[in-house]
C-alpha cells in the first residue's frame, strides 16, 4: 500500500469513527433524559402478550424507567409511577378558604397552604375530573399517588385565597358552583369564574340553588340538574360534565337524574375513597373543615395506600 492509500484509509477510519460517535451521543441523550410534553407523548400500557394501548396525559415529566410485568406496564415519571390498579383515590371536599372565623366551612388559608405543601412535598398529583373519569371508566393509568381537590358552593375565598395557593404548588382543582349564586355576595363573580376556568380550574355543577334533592321528585331533580348544567355551560362556553350533590345527599332518583341530565359522574360526602367498584353517580369524598388536624389530614390521604 502506498503512502497516498494509507492516508486515505486513515481519513476514512476517522470519518467512520466520528459518525459512530455522533450517533451514540444522540441516542444517549434521547434515552438518558428526555423532557416532553405528554400530550405529544404516547404512554404505553400493555401485558407482555397483549396489544399495546396508548394513552395521553397532560403534564411534563422526565422518563426514567419503563418496567413490564405480567399484569400492567408501569412507567416511572420523576417520582410518580403510572398505574391502573384500583388504589382508592382520596377526593377532598373543601368549601370556603377564608381567614374569617365563624364556622368549620371557613378553612384558614394557612392551614390550606400547609395541606397543599404536604401534598407537594410528598409527590402527590392532582387529577382533573376528566382524568379521574378516564381512570375509573377506561382504565387509563394515573400517578400512583393521585388525589382530587374539590370545592363546593363557589365561595369568593376560592378565588381570593385558595387559587393563589393552588397556583403556587402547581395543583389543579374543581369548583362545584351553585349556578344561581354567581355574582351574589360571598360567591364568585362572573369574571372570576371565567378566569378560573381559563386557567384550568374546573367549574362544575352544584345544582341551581343547593336544594336537598332527596326531597324532590325525579322530574324535579332532572329539571334542576339540567338548568344548572346549561347555565354554567353558557357562561363558560365549555361542557359541564360533573355534579356534586348538595349536602352530599342523594337517593336512587338522584343517580337517575344525574345520568338523565347528561352528567358523567356525581359525588357524595360519605367520607371514603373512590374505587373502581363505585357507582359513577355515587362517588365518595372526604369533607375537609377547619377543625381537621394536620395528622388526620395525613391519615386521609395516606391510609388507603398503606
N, C-alpha and C positions, 0 to 999 in steps of 0.2 A: 504494500500500500504506500503510495507516495505521500509527500507532505501535505499536498492540497486535499487529498481524500481524507487524511487523518483529521485535518482541521474541520472539514465538512461534517464528519462523523461526530466530533466533539460538539459542534454547534447544534446538530440535530438532537443529541442527547440532552443538552442543556434546555432546549426549547421544550422537549417532551417532559422533562422534569418540572419545568415551570408550569406547564399546562396541568399536570397531575396535582401539583401543589395548590394551584388556584381552585381546582375542583374540590379537593379535600377541605380547604379552608371554607369554601362556600357551603358545603354540606355540614361541616361542623357548626358554623354559625346558625344555620337553619335549625339544626337539631338541638343544640345546647340551650339556646334561649330565643324563643320566638314569641314576641308580643303581638297579639292580633285582636281585632275587634270581633267578638263572637258572632255577630250577625253574618260575618263573612267566613266563619269557621264552622265546619261540619263536625260535630262531636259524635263519636261512634259509640253505639250501644249494641252489643251482639253476643250471642252464645258462640262457642267455638265452631259449631256445625250449622249455625243458622244464618240467614241472610243478614247483611248489615243494615241497620236502621240509623238514619241520620237525623239529628235534631239540632235546633238552633237556640242559642241563649243570647243574653244581651250585654254582659259586662266585658271588661278587658282582663284577661288572665295571661299568665305565662305557663306554657305547657311544660311540666316537669317529668311526668311519668304516665305511662299507659299500661295498666295491668289487666290481663284477661284471666277469667276463671270460668268455671262451667255454668255459672248462673248469669252473672251480669258483668258487663265491661265497666270498669271504673276508671275515670281519668282524673289524675291528680292535677288540680289547678291551684297554684300557690299553696294555701293552707286548707283548701277545701277539696273534698272528693265528691264527685257526682255519683248519685245513686238513685236507683228506682225502688229500693227496699221500702217497706211500709214502716217507716221510722217513727211516725207520730209527730205531727207538726204543731208546735205551740203557736196559736193565734191569739195575740194580745188585744184586748179591748180597752182603750182609753176613752175619756170623754173630753174634758177641758184641761189644758195645761195652763196654769194661771197661778201667780203668787198670792192672789187673794185668798184669805182664809174664810171658809164658810161651810162647805160640806166635802164629803170624800171624793166627789167627782172632780174637784179642783186639785189637780196634781201640781205640786210645786215644781217649777221649771228646773231647779237644782236637782231634785230627785229624778226627774225625767232624763236630765243630762247624765246623771250617774248611771242610770239603767242603760242608756244608749252607749256610754263609754264601756260598760261591761261587755255588751254585745260585740262592740268593735274590737276590744282587746282580746276577746276570745273567739274571734274569727267567724262570727255569725253572718249569714247572708239573708237579707230581707227579700221576700218574694212579692211580686205583684200578684193580684188575684188571677190574672191570665196564666201566670206561671204555675200557681197552685192548681188551677183547673187542669192544665196540661199534665201535671204530675198525677193528679187523682184519677183523671178520666183516660188519658192517653199514654200513661206510663212513661212520660218524658222525664229524664233524670234531672235532679235538683241537687244543690250542695247538701252534703250530709248534715251540716249544721244550719238548717234553714229555719226562718221564723217569719211570721206575718204580723205587721203592725197595723192596727185599725183604730179609728176614732169615730165614735158615734155622735150624732146630732149636728155637728158642724159649727162648733163654737169659735168665736173670733180668736181665742187663745191658741187654736190650732195653727193659725197663721202668724200671730204675733210672737209666740213663744216656742211652739213645737217645730214649726217649719225651719227656722234658723238652725236648730239643733240637728234636725234630720239632715240638712244640707252639710253641716259641719262634719258629720260622720259618714256621709255618702249613702244614706239609707232612703229607701222608698217606703211609702205607706198608703193606706186607703182611708178616705174620709167618707163615712156613710152620712149623707146630708139629708136633713128634713127639707124637702123641696120648697115648702111654703114658708120656710124660715129664712131663706136667703134675703139679705138686706134688712132684716129685723134686728132690733137691739140685741147685743151679745152674740150675734151669729155672723157668719161670714158674709161679706158683700159680694155682689156680682163680679166685680173686678178681682177680688181676692180668689174667688172660686176659679175664675178663668186662669189667673196666674199660677195657682197651684196645679191645675190640670195641665197647663202648657209645660210646666217644669217636669211633670211626670208623677205627681201625686194623684192617685186615682180618686175621682169623685163618683161615688155610687149612691144607691138609694137607701133611705131610712123611712120610707113612706112619705105621704104628703104632710101629715100633721101629728105623727107619733101616736096614732090611735092604738089601743090594745086590740090586735087583730083577732084574738080568741073570742072577743065579744061580738064579732061581726059575722055575717053570713058569707058563704063562699063568693057569691056575686059581689058583695060589698068589698070583700078583700081584693078581689081581682081588679075592681074599679080603682081602688086607692093605689094599688101597686102599679097599675098601668099609668095612671095620671102622674105619679111621681117619676116614673121612668121617662115618660115623654117630656115632662117639664125640664128635667135635668139634661136630657139629650138635646133639646132645643137651645139651652143655654150654652152647652159645651161644644156642640156640633161634633159629637162623637158618641159611640154606643155606651149605654149604661146597662151592664150585664149582671150586676150582683146587688144583693139586698141584705141588710141586717134587720131582723125583726125587732120592733120597739120593745124595750124591757127584756129582750131575749125570749119573749113568749110566743108560742105557736101551737097550732093544733093540726090535725090531718088536712083540714081545708087550707091552712096557710101554705103547706107544701104544694098542694094542688094549685093554689092561686099564684104562687111564685113561678111555677112552671108555665101556667097558662098565660101569665103576663110577659113571658119571654126572658125571664132571668135564667142564668146558667147555674148559679149557686146561691144559697141563702144561709144565714148564720144566726146561731142562738147565743146564749151566755151560760152554758152548762158547766163551765169550769173544767174542761177536759181537753185532751189532744185530738186533733183532727187526723183520722186514719182513713185508709182507702176503703174500709168496710162501711164507713159512714154514708148515710143518705146525703146526696149533694144539696138537698134543700133543708138539711138539719145539721149543719157543720158546727163543731164545738169551738168556743172561745173562752179565754180566761179574762175575767174582769180585773183591771189594774186600777186601784184607787190610791189616794194619798196616804192611807193608813198602812199600806202594804210595806213591810220591811224589806230591806235590800236582800237579806238572807232568804226570805220567802220568794222574792222575785227570782233569785238564782235557782231555787228549787224548781220553780215552774218551768224555766227554760232549759233545765238540765235533767230533770228527774226521769223523763221518758227514755233518755238515751243511756242511762246508767244501768 
